[in-house]
Amino acid sequence: MRISILFLCLFCFLLVNGQSQYSYYPVQFSQYMRHCQFINPASTGSDSQLETALGSRNHTGNFSSISTYFAGFSYSVKNPLKKGKPFSALGIKVDTDQEGRYISRSRFYLVYAFHFLIFGDYYLSGGIDFGALNLSVKGTPSVGDKSEYVPDANSGIWFYKDDFYLGVSVNQIFNGRLQPYQEISQMRRHFNITVMKQFRINSFFAVRPSFLVRFPAYLNYNADYSVEFDVADFIGGFSLRHKLGGAFWLGMKDIGLFGGKLEAVLCYNTPLKKSLVNVSSLEIICRFGLSLNR
């Protein structure tokens, strides 16, 4: 009942506040390092020749009706007999935010990336995706439903090898504007920088610190600092989001399936300040990939 009242009030707010303006940004998963093409399309095809990923994020408690889901698929078009030759990768990705029964935002993209060897084991790739965002608001019998589409695109570069990557991307290139009713919402252009380095201690143990910084217009500084540990086939890690919260995760990797490898990780997100709205959430991300022969 409380959730229904909350979303009804939000819906009425959308109708009457014609002069306000809000910003939409892609949902930032704490496990950003597990599916980098969600942030930077140039990373498509850098891990596996064929890869698929599924993820969900569900809030707990009184906000349990708020959820996010995503899916991605990519395939590298290359000749495995020609090691080190340039190759292309194609992909699709979709995600949706569901805020109760009243509001949903869905994104869908086609992805292209081009990879080439620059020296040693280091590759450089550039990528772009193009698609659209749909905002749907369920109305009342007197007002009716509203649905609006706006084009969207992201682009980036990706410098990487097996145990390292550095990526820079520009997101929401078109600076699109949505206005299903009177309120205007802006998909503001912003930038992401992503870095990861793996340190292999021995054949059973490795450490992977990583870093994501986002430069949006509405915050002076927005960053995630993360450390992940591999112990045999198990994964564990934690992440701190600057002034916003933290996350902890456990999972398994390298699970043999159909000639490829499956990875599944469960993550718990929690705020770190009592002044913040006490909203926690659970994330789960599953990936399956076939080995990429470079």
N, C-alpha and C positions, 0 to 999 in steps of 0.2 A: 504494500500500500504506500509506504513512504517513497519507494522508488518511483511509482506511478505519479505521485504528486510532484516529485522533484523534476521529472521530465516534462510534465504538463506545464510547470512554471517556466522551465527553460524554453519550451515551445512558444508560450505566450510572450516571453522576452524577445524571441526572434521576430515576432510579429510587430511589436510596438516600438522597438529601438531602431528607427530608420537612420539615425545619424551616426551610429557607432560603427566601428570597423575592427574586425578580428583577423588574426593571422593563423593560417593552417600550415603545419609542418608535418613531414612524415613521422609516423610513430617510431621512436628510437628504442629498439630492443636492447636490453642490457647485454645480450649475447651478440652484439654487433659483429664480432669477429667470426662468427660461425656462418654467416651468409653475407659476405662483403658486397655482393652485387646489389643487395638491397639499398646500399648507400652509394656505391660507385660502380657504374655499368662496365668500366674498363676491367674489373676483376673477373668478369664472366669468362669461364674457360681456363682460369689459371690453376685450378686444383685438380680437376678430373676431366677426362674426355667427355663423359656423360655424367651429369649431376642433377639431382632433384632435391629440393628442400621444402619442408613444411614447418610452419611455426604457429603458435597461438600464445596470446597473452590475455589472461582473465583476472579481473579484479576480484577481491575477496570482500566479505562482509556486506554492508549495505549497498555497495557499488558493484555487486556481482553480475549485474546485467550489462556492464560495460566490458566489451571484449574486442580483441583485434586478432585477425588471422592473416597469414600470408603463405604464398606458394611460389616457388621458382623452379624453372627447368632450363638447362643449357646443354648444348652439344657443340663440341669443337670439330670443325671441318678440317681435317688434316690427314696426312699420310704418315702412319707410324714408322714407316721404313726410312723416312727422310728426317732424321733427328736434327733439331736445331733450325729447321726451315720455318719461315713465317706461316702463320695459320690464322683462320678466322673462327670466331665463336658466335653462335646464335642462341638466343634465349627468350623466354617470356617470364614475366613476374606479375603477380596480382596481390593486392592486400585490401582488407576491408576493416573498418571500425564500426562497431555496432554499439550505439548508446541507447540501450533499452529498446522499446518498440517504436520509438519516434524518429530517431536520427541515425542515418548511416552514411559513411563516406567510403567510396570504393575507388581504387586506382588499378589500372592495367596498362602494361607496357610491352612493346617489342624491343629486344635488346640486340645490339651488334658490338663486337669488340674485335680488334685486330692486334695480334701478338707477333713480336719478332725478337730474336736473340741479339743482344748488343755486345756482350763479352762474357767469357766464362760460362757460368750457369745463370746469369742474370738476364731476365726478359723485361721488355717494356711493352706496354699495351695502351691503346686508346679506345674508348668506348662511348657509346651514346644509346640512350633508350628514348622512345617516343610513345606517348599514350594519352590518357585522359583521366581526370578525376570527376567522379559523379557524387554530388551531394543530394541526398533524398531526405525529405522531411514529411512525415505523415501528419496530415491536417485533421480538421474536424469536418462534420457533415456540411457546415456552412462555408468553410474556407477551402477545403479540398487539399489533396496531396500536392507537393511540389518536388520537382526533380530537375537538376541542372547539371550540364557537362561543361568542362573547360579543358582545353588541351594542356598537356604537361610534357616536360622533357628534362633529362638529366644527362650530364656528360662528365668525363673524367679521364685521368691517366693513372697508370698502375705500374710501378717498378718493383720487381719481385724475383725471388728464387724460392727454393723449397722451404727455407727456414726464416724468410724475411719478406716483408712488403712495406711499401710506402705509397700511399695513394692520395690524390687531390681531386676533388670533384666539385662541380657547381650544380646545385639542385634547384628544381622549379624554375627553369630558365625563363619561362614566359611571363613570370610574375602575374599569373592569372587571377581574375577576380570572379567571385561567385556572389550571386544575389538572388537566392530562391524566393525571398520575400522582400522586405525593405532593407534589411541589414546587408551590408557589403562585407565580404570576407576575402582577404588577400592571401594568395599563395606566394609568400615572399621568397624571392631569390636568396640563396645563402650558400655557404661553402663548407665543405668538410675536409679535414686532414686526418688520415688514418695511418698508424705505424704499428708494426709488430716485429719482434725479433725472438726467435726460439733459441734457447741455450740447452743443448743436449748434455746432461751430466754423465749418464751411462746408458746402456741399452734398455733400461727399465724406467728411467726417470728423466723428465725434461721440464723446463720452466719457460713460459711464454708471456712476458710482459707486453701489453699493448696499450694504445692510446688513441682516443678519438676526440677531436675538438671541432666544434661547430661554431660558425660565425653567423648567427642570425641577427636581425635588426632589433629584436625585442630584449636581448640579453647582452651584457658586456662580455661575458665569458661563460661558455657552456662546454663542459668536457667530461669524459669518462676516463678513469685510470683503472686498468684491469691487470690482474695476474692470474694465469691459468697454469695448472700442474698436470702432467701426465705421469701416472704411476702404472706401468704395464698397460693394460687396456682400459684403465679408469681415468676419468677426467674430474677435476675439481678446481674451483676458482672463486674469485670475488672481485667486485668492481665498486668503485666509488664515483658517484656522479656529483660534480662540484655543486655544493650547497643544496642538493636536492635529495639525495638518498644513497642507498647501497644495494648490492645484489650478491647472492651466494648461489653457486650451482654445483651439481654433481651429475655424472653421467658415464656412459661407456662409449668406446670407439672401436673401430676395426673389427666389427662384428661381421663375419663372413656371410654373404647372401648373394646368390645368383652370380657368383664370380666377382662381385664388387664388395664394398665395405660400407656398413651401416653405422651411423653415429646417432645417439639419442641423449639429450641433456635436459634436465629439469632445473629451473632457476626460480628463486624466491626474491622478489623486490620489496624493499621496505623503506619508508622515509626515515631520516636520521634526526629530524628536528620536530619537537612537539608543536611548533608554530605552524607546521605544514598540515594540510589535510591528511589525516591518518588513513591513507589508502595504500594497501599492499596488493601485490599481484603475483601470479604464478605464470611463468613462461615455460614452454617446452618447444624445443627445436629438434627435428629429425632430418638427417641428411643421408643420402645414398649416392655413392659415386663409383664409377669404373675408372681404373687406373689410367692416367695420362702418360703415354710413352713419349718422352721428349727426345 
